[in-house]
């Protein structure tokens, strides 16, 4: 029996029920009702995705649902992988959201009173939209026609925009983030519409089957134009530099469980789009396509983690980390395209497998990190690491769960991010054997970018964990924090369990990844990854890894060192004495590193890239110009690309808008003249075109 169709139908029905529950349920029960339905949506999507990864295919046509074109759906293993990832994240976040939406004194989601309406996360609008957003994350990979894909893509964008703006009453920054997100996502939609419309026109049909059949008859210029337009749109959704400006704004300002869905599920669909269009529908392409993808990925990986290293806002740090990890995914996708264009299908399959495995790993640990950050925000009302600290003692479960996610993010064993980055490096290093100058130049640079991003990621999450959780509390709110509710801990526990399973036994995904790689278009490549007991073995490449034994060896080493230290300490005679402190007294929070001071050495190393801005404000004493009352030093590190690329464009548009106001004088005669002039110009243009 084909389980994909019934599972998707169940997900859609539960999404509708959850939306209705969000509108009609009283505030006391609203979060539980919507959370239960959202969890059901995720579980159904996970079941459908797992079935598709097992080799099950499913398709459906609903001609009466959309005028003219109808709705076309089809699920293969590639769709199933992204559906399963989104479903797993949705299920865990649905449980987490039940506790997160409960009224609290911090975090911005308050209930105005027994007689007043609920605002923010608990409002009817936000709760009704959440399950709809969740189901679009499942249905976008199932679309199999241009019109269906664009419809679902736009529904995903609109529902996520509404959720980003859920707390617009509390903070003006939410409205600014919503504006940036709306503009960037709809500019991406315009590019996507142009690219897919051109493709459908040249292919003679809008279904994905027609696009595949017509791709070979298209000219290289038309195929290249379609790929550049669609890849740019998808890269914007994935948060790739320089199209990332919306991401560090929208992710921090959205409710934390929404941030988890956006960062761990929605941005993945940018990578899905590039794989689907570039490999499957267009059937691959020349090397320059994939060189652009690889370059964008490497740039995003390094720039994103550099900005994360400088950030002191916890959720902004995680948002830039998303840009870094999706950059690593696109490095794998670009490398797969380069290897396929060179005729090496085995290496292409390995690189694409590594990219897809990193999608899974990143979704697990990033959803966990955003949920843990949401727990901190709910308990303290703070996102600034410089104002946090001391949370390990007050929120031990959250601190431990954040540590599990951070271990995955730094790509060190036994974290789950280690295996996928190891596979990616294996594909790039063995790719040096591919003949050609391009591979000899590009692949070492890509390896260096991955190594640099991994090293910086370790510094980033040591900063986040050490300053935010292990340091002394720097504010009364941090000192008074309490542990998250059980529902939130349960949701984070599910994500942590996924991280541990992915870290120890990733080989269980080998068959599903093989099916997904074949569905992407690399059908002659065979199996890139195989499971050999507890080992992960690379097919046709002499390399294997046993993550479970690595974890056991590390644990044994830690225990041995701890035991040896205890034995040595017991043999020595102990004397208790007051610690010599140079007369300074006990250390205080002001004496410890802040997030800003921790990042300062890195900022000095990358000064030319980051271009920090600093200002010294000297206030003299009123009676004398020689005596100083106060010296204020400020240093900020803006997003350089945003300031150099977006700011001039925004200033130019503002100037054009200011000048355009002079045309609106209120004179009816002038408006008639504008109309007459426009009509004459149009007629002259049409006459010249004949």
Secondary structure, 3 states (H helix, E strand, C coil): CCHHHHHHHHHHHHHHHHHHHHHHCCHHHHHHHHHHHHHHHHHHHHHHHHHHHCCCCEEEEECCCCCCCCEEEEECHHHHHHHHHHHHHHHHHHHHHHHHCCCCCCCCCCECCCCCCECHHHCHHHHHHHHHHHHHHHHHHHECEHHHHHHHHHHHHHHHHHHHCCCCCCCHHHHHHHHHHHHHHHHHHHHHHHHHHHHHHHHCCCEHHHHHHHHCCCCHHHHHHHHHHHHHHHHHHCCCCCCCCCHHHHHHHCCHHHHHHHHHHHCHHHHHHHHHHHHHHCCCCCHHHHHHHHHHHHHHHHHHHHHHHHCCEHHHHHHHHHHHHHHHHHHHHHHHHHHHHCCCHHHHHHHHHHHHHHHHHHHHHHHHHHHHHHHHHHHHCCCEHHHCCCHHHHCHHHHHHHHHHHHHHCCCCCCCHHHHHHHHHHHHHHHHHCCCHHHHHHHHHHHHHHHHHHHHHHHHHHHHHHHHHHCCCCCHHHHCCCCCCHHHHHHHHHHHHHHHHHHHCHHHHHHHHHHHHHHCCCHHHCCCEEEECCEEEECCCCCEECHHHHHHHHHHHHHHHHHHHHHHHHHCCCCCCCCCCCCCCCCCHHHCCCHHHHHHHHHHHCHHHHCCEEEEEEEECCCCCCCEEEEEEEEECCCHHHHHHHHHHHHHHHHHHHHHHHHCCCCHHHHHHHHHHHHHHHHHHHHHHC
